[in-house]
Amino acid sequence: MAAVEVEGRGCVGGLLVTNHNGRPLEFQCTTPVKPDRTQEILYGRMLRPWLLGELIGKTLLDRVSIKPELIVTSDPDLLELRNHTQTPVACTADQPSRVDAARHGTDNTAELGGRHLQFHDSHLDDSSFVIKQLHLIPGQADLEEPLERVQEALNETIKTVLTR
């Protein structure tokens, strides 16, 4: 799952559902979503997580007919989606966040394809669930490549929106 900001128009989100080998099964994207000034004031620092996780992310997840077993993103603000779904949500990172692990007394991360996956701090069982499912995903799986495809698809969508 990814989101791209469209200058002056808000954010566009995209969700690519793939099989365990990265082959695309379904793609959904949103139209631009832009918070109004009142929302900006009321949500403050939580505006972007709310916008990406609850508004855009939940909408995309509700729309797809093939429900994913794991949602992977490169945007930490999309981890907020986990509070609105039963599906684990993970953010790719070069290094796990040891600060969060020390603060909570746990390491809510998993490693896959040479990448660390960071999970939402409020859902400590997610990393255990994913670790139990690792046998289904090739060890050399490139988690960034499907996210790059989503970004490219969103950029194409944005071109279409801007020409209207």
C-alpha positions in Angstrom: 0.0 0.0 0.0 1.3 3.4 -0.9 0.2 7.0 -1.0 1.3 9.9 -3.1 0.7 13.6 -2.5 -0.8 15.6 -5.4 0.2 19.2 -5.2 -2.8 21.3 -4.2 -5.2 18.3 -4.4 -4.4 16.1 -1.4 -3.3 12.4 -1.3 -4.0 9.5 -3.6 -3.7 6.0 -2.2 -3.1 2.7 -3.9 -3.3 -1.0 -2.8 -1.8 -3.8 -4.9 -2.8 -7.3 -3.8 -0.2 -9.8 -4.9 0.3 -13.5 -4.4 3.2 -14.9 -2.3 5.5 -14.5 -5.3 4.6 -10.8 -6.0 2.3 -11.5 -9.0 -0.5 -8.9 -9.1 -3.9 -10.1 -8.4 -5.9 -6.9 -7.8 -5.2 -3.1 -7.8 -7.3 -0.3 -6.3 -6.6 3.4 -6.0 -8.5 6.4 -4.6 -9.2 9.8 -6.1 -7.3 12.7 -4.4 -8.4 13.2 -0.8 -7.7 16.6 0.7 -8.5 17.5 4.3 -10.1 20.9 4.9 -8.7 23.5 7.1 -10.9 22.5 10.1 -9.6 18.9 9.9 -6.0 20.2 9.7 -6.6 22.2 12.9 -8.4 19.5 14.8 -6.2 16.5 13.9 -2.9 18.4 14.2 0.1 16.0 14.1 -2.3 13.1 13.7 -3.7 14.4 10.4 -1.5 12.4 8.1 -1.9 9.0 9.9 -5.7 9.6 10.0 -5.8 10.6 6.4 -3.7 7.7 5.1 -4.6 5.0 7.6 -8.3 5.5 8.4 -9.6 7.4 5.4 -7.6 6.2 2.4 -6.2 2.9 3.7 -9.5 1.6 5.1 -11.4 2.6 1.9 -8.9 0.7 -0.2 -9.0 -2.4 2.0 -12.8 -2.3 1.9 -12.8 -2.1 -1.9 -10.6 -5.0 -2.8 -12.4 -8.3 -3.4 -9.2 -10.3 -2.6 -8.3 -9.6 1.0 -4.6 -9.6 1.8 -3.1 -11.6 4.6 -0.5 -8.9 5.2 -0.3 -5.3 4.2 3.2 -3.9 3.5 3.9 -0.2 3.1 7.0 2.0 3.2 5.1 4.9 4.9 5.0 4.6 8.7 1.9 6.8 8.8 0.0 4.0 7.1 0.5 1.8 10.2 -2.5 3.6 11.5 -4.6 1.4 9.2 -4.0 -1.5 11.6 -6.3 0.1 14.1 -9.1 -0.4 11.6 -8.6 -3.9 10.3 -7.8 -7.4 11.5 -5.0 -7.7 8.9 -1.5 -7.1 10.1 0.1 -4.0 8.6 3.9 -3.7 8.4 6.3 -0.9 7.4 9.5 -1.7 5.7 12.7 -0.3 7.3 16.4 -0.7 6.8 16.8 -1.1 10.5 14.2 -2.0 13.2 13.2 0.7 15.6 15.1 -0.3 18.8 13.8 2.9 20.5 10.2 1.6 20.3 11.3 -1.9 21.3 13.1 -0.6 24.4 10.2 1.6 25.3 7.6 -1.2 25.1 9.8 -4.0 26.3 9.3 -6.0 23.1 10.6 -6.2 19.6 7.6 -5.8 17.3 9.6 -6.5 14.1 10.2 -9.4 11.7 12.8 -9.8 9.0 11.9 -10.8 5.4 13.9 -10.6 2.2 16.7 -8.7 3.9 14.2 -6.0 5.2 13.0 -5.4 8.6 9.2 -5.1 9.0 8.0 -2.8 11.8 4.5 -3.3 13.1 2.1 -1.1 14.9 3.0 -0.7 18.6 -0.5 -1.5 19.7 -0.6 -4.9 17.9 2.2 -6.9 19.4 1.0 -10.3 18.1 1.4 -9.2 14.4 5.1 -9.9 14.2 4.6 -13.4 15.7 1.8 -14.1 13.2 4.0 -13.0 10.3 7.0 -15.0 11.5 4.8 -18.1 11.6 3.8 -17.5 7.9 7.3 -16.8 6.6 7.5 -20.3 5.1 4.9 -19.2 2.6 7.0 -16.3 1.3 10.3 -16.8 -0.6 13.2 -15.7 1.6 14.6 -13.5 -1.2 11.3 -11.7 -1.7 11.8 -8.1 -2.6 9.3 -6.2 -0.5 10.2 -2.8 -2.1 9.6 -3.8 -5.7 5.7 -4.2 -5.5 5.6 -0.9 -3.5 7.5 0.8 -6.4 4.9 -0.6 -8.9 2.1 0.9 -6.8 4.0 4.3 -6.8 4.3 4.1 -10.6 0.7 3.2 -11.0 -0.3 6.1 -8.7 1.9 8.5 -10.7 0.1 7.4 -13.9 -3.3 8.0 -12.1 -2.2 11.4 -11.0 -1.3 12.3 -14.6 -4.8 11.4 -15.6 -6.4 13.4 -12.8 -4.3 16.5 -13.5 -5.2 16.5 -17.2 -8.9 16.7 -16.4 
